[in-house]
């Protein structure tokens, strides 16, 4: 009798184990299916699944570095194309609020980004990702022997500045005021690249541009540091846009610009960490 009871108990335990095992398998299958759905959803939202064209409006001073960042982003995310529109931040901001299709805006100053945020065209709070300072750009060899901002006011000297509504122009005015220098530029350009080109072509004797632009063009021009530059530092904010045609791509590119890899490339180009 004891033996029969023992065998019955063993059989009951085995049956219970079998049922439990099958239930676990069924539950595991359900979990995996659900997990697969979650994984697929997470994957589709992850940077690795980004696709399509991402249109980035960016300050002219970011052109060299952002072009390189765009190539790296595309290589890391097959199926994506990063399309850039570089120019003066103020003009880009006006284009965005006027309805120009764009996914991301990277500005050379908080003031120009404010144009976009005030119009509620920025998705979330813009993030400052780098800073930039000014230098005096002069032709190779510095033939006019310019050594300070005060030298720019010298008789007969031709100077190019960015227009005052452009971040590099606003920063230039701040620096000149800090140095107590008043001058009348022969030209006021709509972005920093245009102001730099005037020096390259020999049309002016000097221009106030960003340090990063001088470094990028070191083969053609020289740069002159000046202490007042510390009082005219520009913060560069970036934001995805609310009407972005490619919202997922916009978020991923903004995140990439703030990554350690992008940060290293930006500082190597002469930008400062925020």
C-alpha positions as CSV (number, residue, x, y, z in Angstrom):
1,X,0.0,0.0,0.0
2,X,2.8,2.4,0.9
3,X,4.5,1.6,-2.4
4,X,1.3,2.3,-4.3
5,X,0.9,5.6,-2.5
6,X,4.5,6.5,-3.1
7,X,4.2,5.8,-6.8
8,X,0.9,7.8,-7.0
9,X,2.6,10.8,-5.3
10,X,5.6,10.6,-7.7
11,X,3.3,10.5,-10.7
12,X,1.4,13.5,-9.4
13,X,4.6,15.5,-8.9
14,X,5.8,14.6,-12.4
15,X,2.4,15.6,-13.9
16,X,2.6,18.9,-12.0
17,X,6.1,19.5,-13.2
18,X,5.1,18.8,-16.8
19,X,2.2,21.2,-16.6
20,X,4.3,23.9,-15.0
21,X,7.0,23.4,-17.7
22,X,4.5,23.7,-20.5
23,X,3.0,26.7,-18.9
24,X,6.4,28.3,-18.5
25,X,7.2,27.5,-22.2
26,X,3.9,29.1,-23.2
27,X,4.5,32.1,-21.0
28,X,8.1,32.3,-22.3
29,X,6.8,32.2,-25.9
30,X,4.3,34.9,-25.1
31,X,7.0,36.9,-23.4
32,X,9.3,36.5,-26.3
33,X,6.6,37.5,-28.8
34,X,5.8,40.5,-26.7
35,X,9.5,41.1,-26.1
36,X,10.0,40.8,-29.9
37,X,7.3,43.4,-30.4
38,X,8.9,45.7,-27.8
39,X,12.4,45.0,-29.3
40,X,11.1,45.8,-32.8
41,X,9.5,48.9,-31.5
42,X,12.6,50.0,-29.7
43,X,14.7,49.1,-32.6
44,X,12.6,51.2,-35.0
45,X,13.0,54.1,-32.6
46,X,16.7,53.5,-32.1
47,X,19.3,55.3,-34.2
48,X,20.3,52.1,-36.0
49,X,16.9,52.0,-37.7
50,X,16.8,55.7,-38.8
51,X,16.3,56.1,-42.6
52,X,15.5,58.7,-45.2
53,X,16.7,62.2,-45.6
54,X,17.5,64.4,-42.6
55,X,17.6,68.1,-43.5
56,X,19.9,70.1,-41.2
57,X,19.9,74.0,-41.2
58,X,23.3,74.9,-39.7
59,X,25.4,78.0,-39.1
60,X,28.0,78.6,-41.8
61,X,30.8,78.2,-39.3
62,X,29.8,74.6,-38.8
63,X,30.2,73.7,-42.4
64,X,33.4,71.8,-42.4
65,X,32.8,69.8,-39.2
66,X,29.1,69.1,-39.8
67,X,29.9,67.9,-43.3
68,X,32.2,65.3,-41.7
69,X,29.7,64.5,-39.0
70,X,27.1,63.9,-41.6
71,X,29.2,61.4,-43.5
72,X,29.9,59.5,-40.3
73,X,26.2,59.5,-39.4
74,X,25.3,58.1,-42.8
75,X,28.0,55.4,-42.6
76,X,26.6,54.4,-39.2
77,X,23.0,54.4,-40.4
78,X,22.7,52.9,-43.9
79,X,19.7,54.2,-45.7
80,X,20.1,57.8,-44.4
81,X,21.1,60.9,-46.2
82,X,22.0,64.1,-44.3
83,X,21.3,67.2,-46.3
84,X,22.8,70.5,-45.1
85,X,21.8,74.1,-45.6
86,X,24.6,76.3,-44.3
87,X,24.3,80.0,-43.9
88,X,23.9,82.9,-41.6
89,X,22.0,81.8,-38.5
90,X,19.6,84.7,-38.6
91,X,18.6,84.0,-42.2
92,X,18.2,80.3,-41.5
93,X,16.0,81.0,-38.5
94,X,13.7,83.2,-40.5
95,X,13.5,80.5,-43.2
96,X,12.4,78.0,-40.6
97,X,9.7,80.2,-39.0
98,X,8.5,81.0,-42.6
99,X,7.9,77.3,-43.2
100,X,11.0,76.0,-44.9
101,X,11.1,72.2,-44.5
102,X,13.9,71.3,-42.1
103,X,14.5,68.6,-39.5
104,X,17.2,70.2,-37.3
105,X,18.5,73.7,-36.6
106,X,22.0,74.3,-35.3
107,X,22.6,78.0,-34.6
108,X,25.7,80.1,-33.8
109,X,23.9,81.9,-31.0
110,X,21.0,81.6,-28.5
111,X,19.5,84.8,-29.9
112,X,19.0,83.3,-33.4
113,X,17.7,80.1,-31.9
114,X,15.2,82.2,-29.9
115,X,13.6,83.2,-33.1
116,X,12.7,79.6,-33.7
117,X,11.7,78.8,-30.1
118,X,9.5,81.9,-29.9
119,X,7.7,80.6,-32.9
120,X,7.3,77.2,-31.2
121,X,9.2,75.6,-34.0
122,X,11.7,73.8,-31.8
123,X,10.8,70.4,-30.4
124,X,12.0,70.5,-26.9
125,X,14.6,72.7,-25.2
126,X,17.6,73.5,-27.5
127,X,20.9,72.2,-26.2
128,X,24.2,74.1,-26.4
129,X,26.8,71.6,-27.8
130,X,29.8,73.9,-28.5
131,X,31.2,77.4,-28.0
132,X,33.3,79.5,-30.4
133,X,35.5,82.6,-30.1
134,X,36.7,85.2,-32.6
135,X,40.1,85.8,-34.2
136,X,41.4,88.4,-36.6
137,X,41.9,86.8,-40.0
138,X,44.6,88.3,-42.1
139,X,46.3,87.4,-45.4
140,X,49.2,84.9,-45.1
141,X,52.2,86.5,-43.5
142,X,50.1,89.3,-42.0
143,X,51.5,92.0,-44.4
144,X,49.8,94.9,-42.5
145,X,51.4,93.7,-39.2
146,X,48.0,93.7,-37.4
147,X,48.4,92.7,-33.7
148,X,45.3,93.9,-32.0
149,X,41.7,95.1,-32.5
150,X,43.0,98.7,-32.2
151,X,45.1,98.2,-35.3
152,X,42.0,97.5,-37.3
153,X,41.1,101.2,-37.0
154,X,44.3,102.2,-38.7
155,X,44.2,104.7,-41.5
156,X,43.5,103.1,-44.9
157,X,43.0,99.6,-43.5
158,X,40.1,97.7,-45.1
159,X,38.2,95.5,-42.8
160,X,35.3,93.1,-43.4
161,X,32.8,92.2,-40.7
162,X,29.7,90.1,-40.5
163,X,26.4,92.0,-40.5
164,X,25.4,92.9,-37.0
165,X,22.3,90.7,-37.1
166,X,24.5,87.6,-37.8
167,X,26.0,86.0,-34.7
168,X,29.6,86.6,-35.8
169,X,28.7,90.2,-36.5
170,X,27.1,90.6,-33.1
171,X,30.1,89.0,-31.4
172,X,32.5,91.3,-33.4
173,X,30.7,94.4,-32.1
174,X,30.8,93.1,-28.6
175,X,34.6,92.6,-28.9
176,X,35.2,96.0,-30.5
177,X,33.2,97.8,-27.9
178,X,35.1,96.0,-25.2
179,X,38.4,97.2,-26.8
180,X,37.0,100.7,-27.2
181,X,37.5,100.5,-30.9
182,X,35.2,102.1,-33.5
183,X,35.6,101.4,-37.2
184,X,33.7,101.4,-40.4
185,X,34.0,98.2,-42.3
186,X,34.2,98.3,-46.1
187,X,31.7,95.4,-46.3
188,X,29.3,93.6,-44.0
189,X,28.7,90.0,-44.9
190,X,25.7,87.8,-44.3
191,X,27.7,84.9,-42.9
192,X,31.2,84.2,-41.5
193,X,32.4,82.3,-44.6
194,X,31.7,85.3,-46.8
195,X,33.6,87.6,-44.5
196,X,36.6,85.1,-44.5
197,X,36.5,84.9,-48.3
198,X,37.1,88.6,-48.6
199,X,40.5,88.0,-46.8
200,X,41.3,85.0,-49.0
201,X,40.7,87.0,-52.2
202,X,42.8,90.0,-50.9
203,X,39.8,92.3,-51.0
204,X,40.3,93.4,-47.4
205,X,43.3,93.5,-45.0
206,X,41.5,91.8,-42.2
207,X,38.2,90.4,-40.9
208,X,36.8,89.3,-37.6
209,X,35.8,85.6,-37.9
210,X,35.6,82.6,-35.7
211,X,38.7,80.8,-34.5
212,X,37.4,77.6,-36.1
213,X,37.3,79.2,-39.5
214,X,40.8,80.5,-39.3
215,X,42.0,77.0,-38.3
216,X,40.1,75.4,-41.2
217,X,41.6,77.8,-43.7
218,X,45.2,77.9,-42.2
219,X,46.8,77.2,-45.6
220,X,45.5,80.5,-47.0
221,X,45.3,82.9,-44.1
222,X,46.7,83.6,-40.6
223,X,44.9,84.4,-37.4
224,X,45.6,87.0,-34.8
225,X,44.4,86.4,-31.2
226,X,43.2,89.3,-29.1
227,X,42.1,89.3,-25.4
228,X,38.7,90.9,-25.9
229,X,37.6,87.7,-27.7
230,X,37.0,86.2,-24.2
231,X,34.1,88.7,-23.8
232,X,32.4,87.7,-27.0
233,X,32.1,83.9,-26.8
234,X,29.2,82.4,-28.8
235,X,27.2,79.4,-27.6
236,X,25.9,77.1,-30.3
237,X,22.5,75.5,-29.6
238,X,20.9,72.7,-31.5
239,X,17.3,71.4,-31.7
240,X,15.1,69.1,-33.6
241,X,12.1,71.0,-35.2
242,X,8.5,70.5,-34.5
243,X,7.5,70.3,-38.1
244,X,10.4,68.0,-39.0
245,X,9.5,65.8,-42.0
246,X,11.8,63.1,-40.5
247,X,11.3,63.4,-36.8
248,X,13.1,60.2,-35.9
249,X,16.1,61.2,-38.0
250,X,16.1,64.7,-36.5
251,X,16.2,63.3,-32.9
252,X,18.9,60.8,-33.8
253,X,21.1,63.4,-35.5
254,X,20.7,65.9,-32.6
255,X,21.7,63.1,-30.2
256,X,24.7,62.2,-32.3
257,X,26.0,65.8,-32.4
258,X,26.0,65.7,-28.6
259,X,27.8,62.4,-28.5
260,X,31.4,61.9,-27.3
261,X,32.5,61.0,-30.9
262,X,31.1,64.2,-32.3
263,X,32.4,66.2,-29.4
264,X,35.9,65.1,-30.2
265,X,35.6,66.1,-33.8
266,X,34.2,69.5,-32.9
267,X,37.0,70.3,-30.4
268,X,39.6,69.1,-32.9
269,X,38.2,71.7,-35.2
270,X,38.7,74.4,-32.6
271,X,35.3,74.6,-31.0
272,X,35.1,74.7,-27.2
273,X,33.1,72.3,-25.0
274,X,30.1,74.1,-23.5
